[in-house]
Amino acid sequence: MEKIHKEILGLMGKIDIDCRDEKDTIIIDLAGQLDVYNSQELNQLVDAYKDRGFNKFIINLEKVTYLDSSTISVFIHCYQTLKASFGAVSVPTPEVAG
């Protein structure tokens, strides 16, 4: 599968989304600012991959500089949807520079 890149504007700024498939897991790299105006794009992206048979996801927030409560809601929705179909979503904790 080829790498997919999308840039979406939101109220606080833009979010860059890069997706790739690694061993049947979709890695979603996010960079920028997620807010109420663009966070649903993430939900739609996960749903589109799920409809194509993928059920394991890693959402990389390492380069995210802002997210609001609507984004947390999207994460919860993705988790619940994938859990119901025996899938999984992981949001690894970014390392903090010290």
Rosetta blueprint (number, residue, H / E / L):
1 M L
2 E L
3 K L
4 I E
5 H E
6 K E
7 E E
8 I E
9 L E
10 G L
11 L L
12 M L
13 G L
14 K E
15 I E
16 D E
17 I E
18 D E
19 C E
20 R E
21 D E
22 E E
23 K L
24 D L
25 T E
26 I E
27 I E
28 I E
29 D E
30 L E
31 A E
32 G E
33 Q E
34 L E
35 D L
36 V L
37 Y L
38 N L
39 S H
40 Q H
41 E H
42 L H
43 N H
44 Q H
45 L H
46 V H
47 D H
48 A H
49 Y H
50 K H
51 D H
52 R L
53 G L
54 F L
55 N L
56 K E
57 F E
58 I E
59 I E
60 N E
61 L E
62 E E
63 K E
64 V E
65 T E
66 Y E
67 L E
68 D L
69 S H
70 S H
71 T H
72 I H
73 S H
74 V H
75 F H
76 I H
77 H H
78 C H
79 Y H
80 Q H
81 T H
82 L H
83 K H
84 A H
85 S L
86 F L
87 G L
88 A E
89 V E
90 S E
91 V L
92 P L
93 T L
94 P L
95 E L
96 V L
97 A L
98 G L
